[in-house]
Amino acid sequence: MSLSLTILGCHSATPRTFAHPTAQYLEINNRAFLIDCGEGTQVQLRKYKIKFSMINHVFISHLHGDHFFGLIGLISTFGLLNRQNDLHIYGPKGLKEIIVLQLNLSKSWVQFNIVFHELESSESQLIFEDEKVEVFTIPLEHRIYTNGFFFKEKTGERKLNMEAIKEYPEIDICDYQNIKNGKDFTKNNGEIIPNKELTLDPHKPLSYAFCSDTAYKPSIVSIIKNVDLLYHEATFLNDKKDLTQTTKHSTAEEAAKIAKKANVGQLIIGHYSSRYNDQKLFKEEAEAVFSKVILAQEGKIIKIDSKMPEELVIDYQNFS
C-alpha cells in the first residue's frame, strides 16, 4: 500500500507568477483524486506531468475562488480532449449551479457525464467508497460552508504465511483466497487450523486528511485521530493572530496544535498569506509545538509506503 501527494498550489488568495492557489493531486491505493482546483490548476497538472485521464473524482472544499476557479477551465479542457469517462465532483451545494450555468451560457457542451455530489451537512459523512478507499468529510469553520476531506485505505487482505501453509499438504492453491479473506482451514479429518496460524497481518492502511481554510477547530481531532499525513492551512503567523477571528483562518502554531492533539504522523502546512516573504518562519513556529512539519511548496511530492504493519516510510521531494 502506498500514498503519494503532489502539491499543485499552496498559497492564499490571488495567483501570482511564483505562487499558485490551492490544489493537490492524491494517489492512494491505486486511486487518484484531485483536491481543490484553484485558478491555473490544469497548467500545474501539465507542468508536473499528471495525466488528465487519471482524474475521475474532484473534491472541492468551499466556494471561494482560490479553491475552485480552475474547475470550469479543467472541465472545458476535458471536453476538448474528447473525454468519455464520468467525472464525479464533490463540493458544497451551489457548485452544480455555478458550473452548469457557465457551460450553458458559453455553449461549452461536453460529451461526458458530470456527476455532482453536493454537500450541505454539518456532520462528518462518508461521501465516497469503493473496495479500496473511503472518503469522509471534515466539517471546518470558515466564512462560508467548508469541508476538509479524510482519505482512508480499507484494510487489505491478510498475507499468506507460506512457511506455515507448507506444514499442511491438504491446503491447495484453490484454498488461498479463502485464507486471505480470514477463513480458517478445515482438514479432511475435521481438524480446524485457525487462520492466524496460516496468515500474517496485512500492511497498515494509510490515511490522509486535507484541512482547507478554517479557524482553529479542535473538534476535528476526533475525525483525524492518528492520520498518517495531515495538511492543515496556516495562513498567518502569531503576529497576525488577531486576523484569524475575522478571516476564519489559522496560524502555523494552531495547525501544529491540531497535529499534536490528533497524534498525526506528519504535518504539512500551507495557504500562506502574501504578507510574508519568508516561509521558513511558518515552519519554525509550527515546530515549536509539533516536530514533524513539512512546508507545502508547488511541485513537492510527499510519499508514504507501508512496509510492515507498524512501520511507515515517509519521504518527500521537489519535482524536477
C-alpha positions in Angstrom: 0.0 0.0 0.0 1.3 3.5 -0.8 0.2 7.1 -0.8 1.6 10.0 -2.9 0.6 13.6 -2.6 1.6 16.3 -5.2 1.2 19.9 -4.2 0.0 21.8 -7.2 -0.7 25.1 -5.4 -0.5 26.1 -1.8 -0.9 29.9 -1.5 -3.8 32.0 -0.4 -6.0 34.5 -2.3 -4.7 35.6 -5.7 -2.4 33.6 -8.1 1.0 35.1 -9.0 3.8 34.1 -11.3 5.5 32.3 -8.3 2.5 31.4 -6.2 -0.5 29.3 -7.1 -3.8 28.9 -5.2 -4.8 25.6 -3.6 -4.8 22.4 -5.5 -3.5 18.9 -4.7 -3.3 15.6 -6.5 -3.5 12.5 -4.3 -2.8 8.9 -5.2 -3.8 6.3 -2.6 -4.1 2.6 -3.0 -4.1 2.9 -6.8 -6.9 5.5 -6.7 -6.4 9.1 -7.9 -8.2 12.2 -6.5 -7.9 16.0 -7.3 -8.4 18.1 -4.2 -9.5 21.7 -4.7 -8.9 23.3 -8.1 -7.7 26.9 -7.8 -7.1 29.0 -10.9 -4.4 27.5 -13.2 -4.7 24.0 -11.8 -4.7 22.4 -15.3 -1.5 24.2 -16.1 0.1 22.8 -12.9 -1.1 19.3 -13.8 0.7 19.6 -17.2 3.8 21.0 -15.6 4.1 18.1 -13.2 3.2 15.5 -15.8 0.0 14.3 -14.2 -2.3 12.6 -16.8 -5.7 14.3 -17.1 -7.2 10.8 -17.7 -6.4 9.8 -14.2 -8.8 12.3 -12.7 -12.3 11.0 -12.3 -13.0 12.4 -8.8 -12.7 16.0 -7.8 -13.2 17.3 -4.2 -13.9 21.0 -3.7 -13.7 22.3 -0.1 -15.6 25.5 -0.5 -16.7 28.1 -2.9 -14.0 30.7 -2.5 -12.4 31.4 -5.9 -8.8 30.4 -4.9 -10.2 26.9 -4.3 -12.4 26.3 -7.4 -12.0 28.9 -10.1 -9.9 26.5 -12.1 -12.6 23.8 -12.2 -14.6 25.2 -15.2 -11.4 25.5 -17.2 -10.4 21.9 -16.4 -13.9 20.6 -17.4 -13.8 22.6 -20.6 -10.4 21.1 -21.5 -11.7 17.6 -20.7 -14.3 18.3 -23.3 -11.8 19.4 -25.9 -9.8 16.2 -25.2 -12.9 14.2 -26.0 -13.2 12.7 -22.6 -15.7 9.9 -22.2 -15.4 8.8 -18.6 -17.8 10.2 -16.0 -16.4 13.0 -13.8 -17.6 13.0 -10.2 -17.4 16.3 -8.4 -17.9 16.6 -4.6 -18.5 20.0 -3.2 -20.8 22.5 -1.4 -24.4 22.9 -2.6 -24.4 25.6 -5.3 -21.4 24.2 -7.1 -23.5 22.4 -9.7 -25.5 25.6 -10.4 -22.3 27.6 -11.0 -20.7 25.0 -13.3 -23.8 24.3 -15.3 -24.5 28.0 -15.8 -21.0 28.6 -17.2 -21.3 25.6 -19.5 -24.7 26.6 -20.8 -24.0 30.3 -21.4 -20.8 29.6 -23.1 -22.3 26.6 -25.1 -19.3 24.6 -24.0 -21.1 21.2 -24.2 -19.2 18.2 -23.0 -19.7 14.6 -24.1 -19.1 13.0 -20.7 -21.3 12.9 -17.7 -20.7 15.3 -14.8 -22.0 13.7 -11.6 -22.4 16.3 -8.8 -22.4 15.2 -5.2 -23.4 18.4 -3.4 -22.7 18.6 0.3 -24.5 20.6 3.0 -24.3 18.5 6.2 -22.5 20.0 9.2 -21.6 16.5 10.4 -18.8 14.3 9.1 -20.2 11.8 6.5 -19.0 9.1 4.1 -19.1 10.6 0.6 -17.0 8.1 -1.5 -16.4 4.4 -1.1 -15.1 1.5 -3.2 -13.4 -1.7 -2.4 -10.1 0.0 -1.6 -10.7 3.6 -0.3 -13.2 5.6 1.8 -13.5 9.4 1.9 -15.2 11.3 4.7 -15.9 15.0 5.1 -14.2 17.0 7.8 -16.6 19.9 8.8 -14.5 23.1 9.1 -15.1 26.6 10.4 -14.7 29.3 7.7 -16.6 32.3 6.5 -18.7 30.1 4.2 -19.7 26.4 4.3 -16.4 24.4 4.1 -15.3 20.8 4.4 -12.0 19.1 4.6 -11.6 15.5 3.4 -10.3 12.4 5.0 -9.0 9.7 2.7 -8.5 6.3 4.2 -7.4 3.0 2.8 -9.5 0.0 3.7 -7.7 -2.9 5.4 -6.3 -5.2 2.8 -6.3 -9.0 2.7 -4.3 -11.0 5.1 -1.0 -12.2 3.8 -0.3 -15.9 3.3 2.4 -17.4 5.7 3.8 -19.9 3.2 6.1 -21.5 5.7 3.1 -22.4 7.9 1.0 -23.5 4.9 3.7 -25.9 3.8 3.0 -27.9 7.0 -0.4 -28.8 5.8 -0.3 -30.6 2.4 -4.1 -30.6 2.2 -4.1 -26.9 1.6 -4.2 -26.3 -2.1 -3.9 -23.2 -4.2 -7.6 -23.0 -4.6 -7.9 -22.5 -0.8 -5.6 -19.5 -0.8 -8.2 -16.8 -1.4 -10.5 -18.0 1.4 -7.5 -18.0 3.8 -6.5 -14.4 2.6 -10.1 -13.5 3.4 -9.6 -14.6 7.0 -11.3 -18.0 7.0 -10.0 -21.0 9.0 -9.0 -24.1 7.1 -10.7 -27.4 7.9 -8.7 -30.6 7.2 -10.2 -33.8 5.9 -10.3 -35.3 9.4 -12.3 -32.3 10.7 -9.5 -30.6 12.5 -9.7 -26.8 12.2 -6.5 -24.8 11.6 -7.0 -21.2 12.8 -6.5 -18.5 10.2 -4.0 -16.7 12.4 -1.6 -19.7 12.1 -1.7 -19.5 8.3 -1.5 -15.8 7.7 0.3 -12.6 8.6 -1.3 -9.2 9.3 -1.9 -7.0 6.2 0.0 -3.8 5.7 -1.2 -0.9 7.8 -3.9 1.1 5.9 -2.7 4.6 5.1 -4.7 7.8 5.5 -4.5 11.4 4.5 -6.5 14.4 5.9 -6.9 17.7 4.0 -8.0 20.6 6.2 -8.7 23.5 3.9 -9.5 27.1 5.1 -10.6 27.0 8.7 -10.3 28.7 12.0 -8.8 26.7 14.8 -11.2 23.9 15.4 -10.1 21.3 18.0 -13.4 19.3 17.5 -12.0 17.9 14.2 -9.3 15.9 16.1 -11.7 13.0 16.7 -12.2 12.6 13.0 -8.5 12.7 12.0 -7.0 11.0 15.0 -3.8 9.1 14.2 -3.9 10.0 10.5 -0.6 9.3 8.7 -0.4 12.6 6.8 -2.3 15.9 7.6 -2.5 19.0 5.6 -3.7 22.0 7.6 -3.9 25.5 6.4 -1.6 28.1 8.1 -2.4 31.4 6.6 -0.9 33.5 9.4 1.9 33.6 12.0 1.1 34.6 15.6 2.0 38.2 14.8 -1.3 38.4 12.9 -3.4 36.2 15.1 -6.0 38.9 15.5 -6.8 38.5 11.8 -7.9 34.9 12.3 -11.0 35.9 14.1 -12.4 37.9 11.1 -11.0 35.8 8.3 -11.6 32.4 9.9 -8.1 31.2 9.1 -5.4 29.6 11.3 -1.9 30.3 12.4 1.0 27.9 11.9 1.0 27.3 15.7 -2.7 26.4 15.7 -2.2 24.0 12.8 0.6 22.3 14.9 -1.7 22.1 17.9 -4.2 20.2 15.9 -1.5 17.9 14.6 -0.2 17.3 18.2 -3.7 16.7 19.6 -4.5 14.2 16.8 -1.2 12.4 17.1 -0.7 12.6 13.3 2.3 11.0 11.6 3.3 14.1 9.6 2.0 17.7 9.2 2.0 19.7 6.0 1.2 23.4 6.3 0.3 25.8 3.5 -2.1 28.5 2.3 0.4 31.2 3.2 -0.6 34.8 3.3 1.2 37.1 0.8 2.1 39.3 3.8 5.0 37.1 4.5 8.2 36.7 2.4 9.9 34.0 4.4 8.0 30.7 4.6 10.6 29.3 7.0 9.0 31.3 9.7 5.9 29.2 9.4 7.9 26.0 9.8 9.7 27.4 12.9 6.5 28.5 14.5 4.8 25.1 13.9 7.9 23.1 15.0 7.9 24.8 18.4 4.7 22.8 19.0 5.0 19.7 16.8 8.3 18.4 15.4 7.3 16.7 12.1 6.4 19.6 9.8 6.7 19.9 6.1 6.2 23.2 4.2 3.9 22.9 1.2 5.6 24.1 -2.0 4.4 23.8 -5.6 5.8 20.6 -7.1 6.6 19.0 -3.8 5.7 15.3 -3.7 5.2 13.6 -0.3 5.2 9.8 -0.4 4.4 7.2 2.2 4.9 3.4 1.9 3.7 0.9 4.4 6.4 -1.8 4.7 5.3 -3.6 7.9 2.1 -3.4 10.0 3.6 -0.9 12.4 6.3 0.8 10.2 5.8 3.7 7.8 8.4 5.2 5.5 7.7 8.9 4.7 9.7 10.7 2.0 9.3 13.9 0.1 11.0 15.6 -2.8 10.7 18.6 -5.0 9.6 17.9 -8.6 12.4 18.4 -11.1 
